[in-house]
Amino acid sequence: MIIDCDTHFHPRDAYDYTGAEWDAQRPRFLFDEKGQLTGLDFPGAPPEVPGATPLPPPGSGSRHPGLYEMDVRLRDYEKLGIDRQFLFPQLTGTAFSYLPEPALGAAMAHSWNLAVLRHLRAHPKQLIGGALVALQDVGAAIREMEWARNEG
């Protein structure tokens, strides 16, 4: 069995589940007419820190649809003979870092986890997931790890 354990992935809906209280601040992916990730609108972004993530597309690998489209990813992996994949967040293109305000960071991490959980449940034999936590809020990070464990 071949397992890819360095699979960077970010679902299109990664930050759609942050909750109404974060709607004005959460990140939103921007796609062109071909469906390729071209940018990010992140009203709640922290001040830029030189050399820190996130990096803008296409440095994020956004030219590869399998980065954010699971059906494309699964077809590519079938061609490559990869049986399972560990979904690892593509941090440099998803706006997630440890710089956002702690509560927003925790909401973003949970939203990413919900989006990935949807894929894990749809493809349990092909995917392995790991939870993203916002370390700038230790209590929320612990709660998120417990939630992830309980969700399997």
Backbone as a chain_set.jsonl record, in Angstrom:
{"seq": "MIIDCDTHFHPRDAYDYTGAEWDAQRPRFLFDEKGQLTGLDFPGAPPEVPGATPLPPPGSGSRHPGLYEMDVRLRDYEKLGIDRQFLFPQLTGTAFSYLPEPALGAAMAHSWNLAVLRHLRAHPKQLIGGALVALQDVGAAIREMEWARNEG", "coords": {"N": [[0.842, -1.177, 0.0], [0.561, 2.189, -0.852], [0.97, 5.224, 0.717], [0.487, 8.602, 0.611], [1.955, 10.973, 2.48], [2.399, 13.661, 2.497], [0.551, 15.412, 1.479], [-0.635, 18.29, 0.428], [-3.537, 20.175, 0.808], [-6.344, 22.193, 0.229], [-9.627, 22.699, 0.753], [-12.172, 24.191, -1.308], [-14.162, 25.296, 0.247], [-12.98, 25.9, 2.663], [-13.041, 28.001, 4.588], [-15.685, 28.574, 4.96], [-17.243, 27.919, 7.114], [-16.905, 29.382, 9.424], [-18.694, 30.781, 10.93], [-21.325, 33.162, 11.467], [-20.509, 35.409, 12.928], [-17.936, 35.895, 12.112], [-18.048, 36.483, 9.46], [-17.528, 38.931, 8.127], [-14.799, 39.13, 8.377], [-13.467, 36.802, 7.68], [-11.36, 34.73, 5.538], [-11.64, 34.553, 1.943], [-11.5, 32.594, -0.91], [-10.398, 33.415, -4.184], [-11.32, 32.796, -7.467], [-10.576, 32.307, -10.931], [-12.17, 32.546, -14.225], [-11.702, 30.025, -15.233], [-11.694, 28.449, -13.072], [-9.418, 28.366, -11.543], [-7.433, 28.976, -8.684], [-6.743, 32.236, -7.837], [-6.273, 34.209, -6.027], [-6.78, 35.779, -2.811], [-9.134, 37.05, -0.609], [-9.019, 38.618, 2.334], [-10.295, 40.119, 4.746], [-9.883, 40.251, 7.54], [-7.202, 39.897, 7.917], [-4.042, 39.67, 9.566], [-1.499, 42.189, 10.242], [1.009, 42.334, 7.705], [3.847, 40.231, 7.877], [7.111, 40.206, 7.01], [8.345, 37.462, 5.158], [6.796, 35.587, 6.428], [4.147, 33.126, 6.409], [0.837, 33.644, 5.121], [1.678, 32.869, 1.688], [1.083, 34.348, -1.508], [-1.106, 33.017, -4.134], [0.388, 32.168, -7.314], [2.215, 30.718, -5.835], [1.352, 29.009, -3.938], [0.792, 26.616, -5.101], [-1.444, 26.707, -6.552], [-1.958, 26.438, -9.237], [-2.46, 23.856, -9.746], [-5.231, 21.978, -9.994], [-5.888, 19.816, -8.338], [-5.153, 20.605, -5.852], [-7.26, 21.814, -4.59], [-9.555, 20.59, -5.481], [-11.193, 17.728, -4.884], [-12.104, 15.551, -6.496], [-10.462, 15.714, -8.752], [-8.001, 15.357, -7.521], [-8.254, 12.697, -6.547], [-8.448, 11.249, -8.952], [-5.917, 11.797, -10.085], [-4.261, 10.589, -8.164], [-5.021, 7.946, -8.403], [-4.021, 7.37, -10.955], [-1.316, 7.569, -10.339], [-0.959, 5.44, -8.678], [-1.288, 5.647, -5.963], [-2.598, 4.737, -2.921], [-3.762, 5.73, -0.534], [-4.157, 8.88, 1.123], [-2.825, 11.328, 3.249], [-4.347, 14.138, 4.313], [-3.011, 17.182, 4.335], [-2.859, 20.481, 5.497], [-2.552, 23.162, 3.191], [-0.796, 25.532, 4.049], [0.489, 27.88, 3.144], [-1.077, 28.984, 1.191], [-3.571, 29.396, 2.182], [-4.271, 31.356, 3.951], [-4.072, 30.747, 6.571], [-2.288, 31.043, 9.495], [-0.311, 31.559, 12.419], [-0.79, 34.119, 13.089], [-3.301, 35.557, 12.893], [-5.89, 37.118, 14.881], [-6.611, 35.507, 17.972], [-9.291, 34.285, 18.422], [-10.466, 34.432, 15.871], [-8.559, 32.924, 14.45], [-8.965, 30.418, 15.672], [-11.598, 29.912, 14.853], [-11.193, 29.767, 12.092], [-9.508, 27.526, 11.916], [-11.225, 25.509, 12.868], [-13.223, 25.634, 10.918], [-11.77, 24.836, 8.619], [-11.245, 22.22, 9.419], [-13.848, 21.152, 9.493], [-14.506, 21.297, 6.762], [-12.618, 19.521, 5.67], [-13.349, 17.197, 7.01], [-15.747, 16.59, 5.768], [-14.824, 15.627, 3.294], [-13.353, 13.426, 4.188], [-15.347, 11.769, 5.172], [-16.736, 11.255, 2.83], [-14.89, 9.809, 1.371], [-13.695, 7.51, 2.804], [-11.928, 5.335, 2.51], [-9.836, 6.238, 0.997], [-8.746, 8.529, 2.131], [-6.973, 10.124, 4.804], [-7.118, 12.078, 7.643], [-5.907, 14.995, 9.365], [-6.161, 17.187, 12.121], [-6.342, 20.737, 12.108], [-5.12, 23.214, 14.23], [-5.361, 26.266, 16.095], [-2.734, 27.629, 17.454], [-2.373, 29.993, 18.808], [-4.347, 30.278, 20.612], [-4.483, 28.491, 23.203], [-6.347, 27.054, 24.788], [-8.547, 26.835, 23.028], [-7.276, 25.362, 21.053], [-6.818, 22.924, 22.337], [-9.477, 22.147, 22.796], [-10.263, 21.864, 20.133], [-8.646, 19.743, 19.294], [-9.711, 17.702, 20.888], [-12.34, 17.66, 19.884], [-11.784, 16.862, 17.239], [-10.705, 14.316, 17.682], [-12.984, 13.044, 18.698], [-14.597, 13.108, 16.449], [-13.364, 11.332, 14.874]], "CA": [[0.0, 0.0, 0.0], [1.291, 3.452, -0.907], [0.278, 6.325, 1.379], [1.136, 9.9, 0.477], [1.779, 11.666, 3.763], [2.761, 15.067, 2.358], [-0.449, 15.898, 0.553], [-1.202, 19.591, 0.781], [-4.875, 20.296, 0.258], [-7.277, 23.105, 0.883], [-10.931, 22.677, 0.097], [-12.737, 25.494, -1.697], [-15.017, 25.804, 1.324], [-12.199, 25.814, 3.896], [-13.391, 29.014, 5.591], [-17.116, 28.872, 4.864], [-17.935, 27.467, 8.321], [-16.381, 30.112, 10.584], [-19.816, 31.325, 11.676], [-21.774, 34.492, 11.041], [-19.769, 36.467, 13.618], [-16.657, 36.125, 11.43], [-18.287, 36.619, 8.027], [-16.891, 40.141, 7.59], [-13.35, 39.065, 8.546], [-12.885, 35.524, 7.253], [-10.788, 34.681, 4.183], [-12.416, 34.005, 0.819], [-10.673, 32.304, -2.069], [-10.808, 34.03, -5.442], [-11.064, 31.905, -8.592], [-10.823, 32.906, -12.239], [-13.24, 31.916, -15.017], [-11.343, 28.623, -15.467], [-11.767, 27.743, -11.803], [-8.101, 28.312, -10.911], [-7.243, 29.886, -7.57], [-5.924, 33.38, -8.257], [-6.005, 35.135, -4.941], [-7.439, 35.614, -1.533], [-9.667, 38.252, 0.024], [-8.983, 38.313, 3.759], [-10.467, 41.39, 5.453], [-9.385, 40.179, 8.91], [-5.793, 39.486, 7.91], [-3.154, 40.413, 10.456], [-0.485, 42.951, 9.493], [1.97, 41.477, 7.016], [5.152, 40.027, 8.49], [7.971, 39.726, 5.924], [8.851, 36.096, 5.238], [5.846, 34.693, 7.09], [3.029, 32.679, 5.599], [0.663, 32.941, 3.866], [2.198, 33.387, 0.441], [-0.028, 34.441, -2.462], [-1.072, 32.145, -5.302], [0.415, 30.732, -7.494], [3.221, 30.056, -5.018], [0.684, 28.021, -3.101], [0.486, 25.417, -5.876], [-2.82, 26.873, -7.014], [-2.127, 26.087, -10.657], [-2.819, 22.44, -9.777], [-6.602, 21.857, -9.466], [-5.955, 18.816, -7.282], [-4.887, 21.238, -4.567], [-8.522, 22.219, -3.969], [-10.661, 19.808, -6.053], [-10.946, 16.348, -4.47], [-12.289, 14.591, -7.583], [-9.231, 15.781, -9.554], [-6.955, 14.745, -6.692], [-8.42, 11.247, -6.511], [-8.085, 10.719, -10.284], [-4.457, 11.872, -10.208], [-3.64, 9.593, -7.3], [-5.275, 6.63, -8.99], [-3.031, 7.229, -12.036], [0.009, 7.416, -9.741], [-0.908, 4.22, -7.885], [-1.301, 5.976, -4.537], [-3.801, 4.146, -2.351], [-4.352, 6.588, 0.497], [-3.441, 10.141, 1.289], [-3.02, 12.113, 4.455], [-4.624, 15.509, 3.892], [-2.24, 18.137, 5.108], [-3.264, 21.803, 5.028], [-1.62, 23.977, 2.419], [-0.836, 26.754, 4.846], [0.976, 29.081, 2.479], [-2.062, 29.546, 0.293], [-4.914, 29.358, 2.756], [-4.427, 32.463, 4.886], [-3.945, 30.312, 7.957], [-0.996, 31.08, 10.158], [-0.549, 31.806, 13.834], [-0.823, 35.561, 13.253], [-4.622, 36.163, 13.105], [-6.439, 37.251, 16.228], [-6.844, 34.138, 18.434], [-10.634, 33.723, 18.207], [-10.618, 34.245, 14.424], [-7.72, 31.78, 14.098], [-9.644, 29.194, 16.122], [-12.758, 29.704, 13.967], [-10.661, 29.346, 10.8], [-9.029, 26.144, 12.043], [-12.384, 24.624, 12.964], [-13.867, 25.617, 9.608], [-10.953, 23.974, 7.763], [-11.458, 20.846, 9.86], [-15.174, 20.73, 9.031], [-14.437, 21.094, 5.31], [-11.861, 18.287, 5.424], [-14.153, 16.086, 7.519], [-16.716, 16.263, 4.709], [-14.112, 14.782, 2.328], [-13.004, 12.16, 4.843], [-16.548, 10.941, 5.235], [-17.099, 10.864, 1.463], [-13.866, 8.921, 0.812], [-12.992, 6.969, 3.975], [-10.88, 4.363, 2.167], [-8.736, 6.913, 0.3], [-8.238, 9.711, 2.824], [-6.651, 10.172, 6.226], [-7.088, 13.501, 7.969], [-5.338, 15.518, 10.593], [-6.831, 18.434, 12.482], [-5.616, 21.996, 12.184], [-5.453, 23.942, 15.452], [-4.79, 27.607, 16.201], [-1.927, 27.587, 18.675], [-2.401, 31.269, 19.512], [-5.359, 30.136, 21.66], [-4.188, 27.142, 23.68], [-7.586, 26.4, 25.209], [-9.303, 26.477, 21.82], [-6.529, 24.304, 20.365], [-7.104, 21.672, 23.052], [-10.868, 21.786, 22.49], [-10.323, 21.419, 18.731], [-8.072, 18.384, 19.242], [-10.709, 16.789, 21.471], [-13.416, 17.565, 18.907], [-11.289, 16.058, 16.118], [-10.645, 12.917, 18.143], [-14.354, 12.546, 18.808], [-15.126, 12.965, 15.087], [-12.649, 10.24, 14.226]], "C": [[0.888, 1.241, 0.0], [0.414, 4.532, -0.288], [1.106, 7.585, 1.186], [0.886, 10.656, 1.77], [2.249, 13.11, 3.703], [1.821, 15.727, 1.357], [-1.029, 17.208, 1.052], [-2.537, 19.746, 0.071], [-5.6, 21.418, 0.972], [-8.575, 23.137, 0.094], [-11.401, 24.09, -0.239], [-13.531, 26.124, -0.561], [-14.302, 25.84, 2.678], [-12.628, 26.8, 4.975], [-14.864, 29.414, 5.539], [-17.878, 28.553, 6.147], [-17.428, 28.169, 9.582], [-17.49, 30.653, 11.472], [-20.09, 32.762, 11.284], [-20.966, 35.612, 11.694], [-18.432, 36.805, 12.951], [-16.827, 36.394, 9.942], [-17.586, 37.832, 7.417], [-15.372, 40.08, 7.645], [-12.696, 37.833, 7.937], [-12.288, 35.618, 5.849], [-11.782, 34.107, 3.179], [-11.456, 33.794, -0.34], [-11.254, 32.983, -3.299], [-10.378, 33.108, -6.584], [-11.34, 32.641, -9.894], [-11.904, 32.128, -12.987], [-12.955, 30.456, -15.334], [-11.405, 27.795, -14.191], [-10.442, 27.631, -11.083], [-8.015, 29.362, -9.807], [-6.289, 31.002, -7.995], [-5.577, 34.316, -7.118], [-6.839, 34.843, -3.724], [-7.911, 36.978, -1.059], [-9.778, 37.918, 1.506], [-9.071, 39.617, 4.549], [-9.891, 41.395, 6.867], [-7.928, 39.791, 9.02], [-4.978, 40.316, 8.898], [-2.181, 41.248, 9.63], [0.543, 41.995, 8.888], [3.299, 41.44, 7.762], [6.059, 39.478, 7.4], [8.497, 38.313, 6.178], [7.916, 35.113, 5.903], [4.779, 34.242, 6.108], [1.825, 33.532, 5.973], [1.346, 33.649, 2.706], [1.057, 33.432, -0.561], [0.041, 33.364, -3.532], [-0.293, 32.851, -6.395], [1.475, 30.008, -6.682], [2.646, 28.977, -4.134], [0.459, 26.696, -3.817], [-0.874, 25.508, -6.524], [-3.025, 26.555, -8.481], [-2.496, 24.617, -10.834], [-4.216, 22.264, -9.172], [-6.746, 20.817, -8.356], [-5.638, 19.372, -5.909], [-6.179, 21.576, -3.835], [-9.743, 21.498, -4.529], [-10.416, 18.322, -5.777], [-11.127, 15.351, -5.609], [-11.063, 14.564, -8.496], [-8.104, 15.082, -8.805], [-7.05, 13.228, -6.722], [-8.081, 10.609, -7.851], [-6.571, 10.72, -10.478], [-3.781, 10.787, -9.377], [-3.883, 8.178, -7.797], [-4.272, 6.364, -10.114], [-1.637, 6.96, -11.487], [0.152, 6.139, -8.918], [-0.844, 4.472, -6.392], [-2.649, 5.551, -3.97], [-4.528, 5.052, -1.367], [-3.528, 7.853, 0.585], [-3.826, 10.805, 2.59], [-3.201, 13.554, 4.007], [-3.975, 16.483, 4.858], [-2.594, 19.536, 4.612], [-2.156, 22.506, 4.262], [-1.628, 25.353, 3.053], [-0.444, 27.992, 4.061], [-0.036, 29.69, 1.533], [-3.44, 29.669, 0.904], [-5.178, 30.461, 3.753], [-4.261, 32.033, 6.328], [-2.494, 30.403, 8.387], [-1.308, 31.296, 11.629], [-0.563, 33.301, 14.129], [-2.218, 36.158, 13.432], [-5.004, 36.216, 14.577], [-6.866, 35.864, 16.705], [-8.227, 33.558, 18.162], [-10.906, 33.51, 16.716], [-9.79, 33.049, 13.965], [-8.364, 30.462, 14.487], [-10.847, 28.888, 15.231], [-12.295, 29.224, 12.592], [-10.193, 27.899, 10.848], [-10.209, 25.177, 12.087], [-13.103, 24.515, 11.622], [-13.101, 24.717, 8.644], [-11.188, 22.512, 8.117], [-12.825, 20.315, 9.436], [-15.171, 20.44, 7.531], [-13.707, 19.789, 4.982], [-12.652, 17.071, 5.895], [-15.194, 15.642, 6.489], [-16.063, 15.344, 3.673], [-13.748, 13.426, 2.935], [-14.199, 11.218, 4.891], [-16.981, 10.459, 3.854], [-16.137, 9.829, 0.885], [-13.049, 8.271, 1.938], [-11.873, 5.988, 3.655], [-9.665, 5.028, 1.522], [-8.068, 8.003, 1.122], [-8.004, 9.474, 4.304], [-6.54, 11.659, 6.56], [-6.39, 13.787, 9.269], [-5.986, 16.86, 10.867], [-5.848, 19.596, 12.511], [-6.061, 22.686, 13.472], [-4.76, 25.297, 15.425], [-4.037, 27.692, 17.526], [-1.901, 28.907, 19.426], [-3.497, 31.302, 20.585], [-5.264, 28.692, 22.157], [-5.455, 26.399, 24.093], [-8.421, 25.958, 24.022], [-8.601, 25.364, 21.061], [-6.794, 22.948, 21.023], [-8.527, 21.212, 22.763], [-10.997, 21.265, 21.064], [-9.735, 20.016, 18.587], [-9.055, 17.362, 19.811], [-11.873, 16.587, 20.509], [-12.999, 16.649, 17.76], [-11.203, 14.582, 16.5], [-12.041, 12.311, 18.201], [-15.013, 12.341, 17.43], [-14.428, 11.854, 14.297], [-11.548, 10.692, 13.323]], "O": [[1.85, 1.326, 0.763], [-0.728, 4.737, -0.7], [2.28, 7.63, 1.552], [-0.259, 10.948, 2.115], [2.476, 13.728, 4.743], [2.247, 16.502, 0.5], [-1.823, 17.226, 1.992], [-2.649, 19.478, -1.125], [-5.478, 21.57, 2.187], [-8.614, 23.544, -1.067], [-11.072, 25.053, 0.453], [-13.565, 27.347, -0.424], [-14.952, 25.813, 3.723], [-12.585, 26.47, 6.161], [-15.236, 30.482, 6.026], [-19.058, 28.889, 6.252], [-17.512, 27.616, 10.679], [-17.256, 30.952, 12.643], [-19.201, 33.482, 10.829], [-20.757, 36.657, 11.079], [-17.864, 37.87, 13.193], [-15.832, 36.521, 9.228], [-17.099, 37.753, 6.29], [-14.709, 40.905, 7.016], [-11.487, 37.828, 7.705], [-12.67, 36.487, 5.066], [-12.641, 33.294, 3.518], [-10.697, 34.691, -0.707], [-12.472, 33.106, -3.429], [-9.221, 32.693, -6.658], [-12.225, 33.495, -9.959], [-12.479, 31.177, -12.457], [-13.877, 29.714, -15.672], [-11.193, 26.583, -14.22], [-10.332, 26.884, -10.111], [-8.469, 30.493, -9.976], [-5.175, 30.744, -8.453], [-4.667, 35.135, -7.246], [-7.505, 33.814, -3.62], [-7.159, 37.952, -1.108], [-10.545, 37.035, 1.89], [-8.051, 40.16, 4.973], [-9.455, 42.441, 7.345], [-7.464, 39.4, 10.091], [-5.201, 41.517, 9.046], [-2.056, 41.026, 8.426], [0.896, 40.981, 9.489], [3.807, 42.465, 8.217], [5.809, 38.38, 6.902], [9.017, 38.006, 7.251], [8.207, 33.917, 5.942], [4.537, 34.9, 5.096], [1.805, 34.097, 7.066], [1.565, 34.86, 2.735], [0.138, 32.618, -0.468], [1.12, 32.845, -3.817], [-0.308, 34.082, -6.412], [1.625, 28.794, -6.822], [3.377, 28.121, -3.635], [-0.019, 25.743, -3.203], [-1.408, 24.505, -6.996], [-4.165, 26.417, -8.926], [-2.809, 24.182, -11.943], [-4.374, 22.387, -7.957], [-7.642, 20.932, -7.519], [-5.831, 18.688, -4.904], [-6.203, 21.623, -2.605], [-10.863, 21.768, -4.093], [-9.522, 17.724, -6.376], [-10.371, 14.383, -5.687], [-10.669, 13.496, -8.964], [-7.346, 14.308, -9.39], [-6.041, 12.545, -6.902], [-7.485, 9.532, -7.885], [-6.009, 9.748, -10.982], [-2.839, 10.143, -9.837], [-3.032, 7.306, -7.626], [-3.734, 5.262, -10.218], [-0.861, 6.217, -12.087], [1.258, 5.79, -8.503], [-0.397, 3.612, -5.634], [-3.702, 5.95, -4.467], [-5.757, 5.129, -1.368], [-2.366, 7.895, 0.18], [-4.994, 10.839, 2.977], [-2.305, 14.131, 3.39], [-4.346, 16.584, 6.027], [-2.627, 19.756, 3.401], [-0.984, 22.452, 4.635], [-2.381, 26.234, 2.638], [-1.004, 29.063, 4.296], [0.143, 30.831, 1.109], [-4.391, 30.016, 0.204], [-6.251, 30.484, 4.355], [-4.305, 32.872, 7.228], [-1.595, 29.897, 7.715], [-2.469, 31.218, 12.032], [-0.373, 33.714, 15.273], [-2.329, 37.199, 14.08], [-4.498, 35.452, 15.399], [-7.434, 35.105, 15.92], [-8.32, 32.42, 17.704], [-11.516, 32.509, 16.34], [-10.27, 32.24, 13.171], [-8.319, 29.496, 13.725], [-11.087, 27.729, 14.892], [-12.939, 28.365, 11.99], [-10.453, 27.13, 9.922], [-10.193, 24.143, 11.418], [-13.541, 23.432, 11.234], [-13.708, 23.921, 7.928], [-11.315, 21.665, 7.234], [-12.944, 19.15, 9.058], [-15.762, 19.458, 7.083], [-14.141, 19.04, 4.107], [-12.626, 16.026, 5.244], [-15.48, 14.451, 6.361], [-16.686, 14.383, 3.223], [-13.83, 12.398, 2.262], [-14.064, 10.014, 4.674], [-17.535, 9.367, 3.726], [-16.518, 9.054, 0.008], [-11.836, 8.467, 2.011], [-10.953, 5.827, 4.457], [-8.581, 4.446, 1.503], [-6.928, 8.368, 0.837], [-8.732, 8.731, 4.962], [-5.917, 12.413, 5.812], [-6.295, 12.936, 10.153], [-6.323, 17.59, 9.935], [-4.685, 19.447, 12.887], [-7.255, 22.734, 13.768], [-3.706, 25.456, 14.81], [-4.645, 27.813, 18.59], [-1.453, 28.949, 20.571], [-3.565, 32.245, 21.373], [-5.888, 27.79, 21.598], [-5.609, 25.221, 23.768], [-8.944, 24.843, 24.002], [-9.264, 24.504, 20.48], [-6.973, 21.943, 20.334], [-8.762, 20.03, 22.513], [-11.755, 20.329, 20.811], [-10.267, 19.193, 17.841], [-9.203, 16.272, 19.26], [-12.343, 15.462, 20.335], [-13.756, 15.768, 17.354], [-11.587, 13.708, 15.722], [-12.238, 11.169, 17.785], [-15.89, 11.489, 17.281], [-14.851, 11.49, 13.199], [-10.869, 9.864, 12.716]]}, "num_chains": 1, "name": "protein.A"}
